[in-house]
């Protein structure tokens, strides 16, 4: 997994609901490469109701769908009971969700990009996927302990990417 530049220019094409809060006290950006087809990675990641089956950091998820803006899901992770609302879905490319949890306003953006063919990648037909995640946290609890919160979020996202990569590669 690689860390990415913590601050980059805002994309004027994104509305605030479709991007992280660049001014939040905590912003974390990470990425990883997955040796699996894009369809496998996307299907795994967007099957929200099954997250707890492959991501050991998630205790439970309640989601009936559809996978569309405005749909909400409730999940339990790291002792936090969170209700998130899907804000954007671009099939095979991008999903955004967010919402308040315990005084923290979080926005989470995931993007998926199929990479060009590389030699020696027989299991995926020569294709890999770069998964990027960026998340912002704002609110009183974050403002009180920004460094501690940034580290907790970074560790959580690193773990999520690792679980996603492991399960997608297993399925491929």
Buried (B, 14 or more C-beta within 10 A) or exposed (E): BEEEEEEEEEEEEEEEEBBBBBEBBBBBBBBBBBBBBBEBBBBBBBBBBBBBEBBEBBBEBEBEEEBEBEBEBEBBBEEEEBEBBBBBBEEBEBBBBBBBBEEBBBBBBBBBBBBEEEEEEEEBEEBBBBBBBBBBBBBEBBBEEBEEBBEBBBEBBBBBBBBBBEBBBEEB
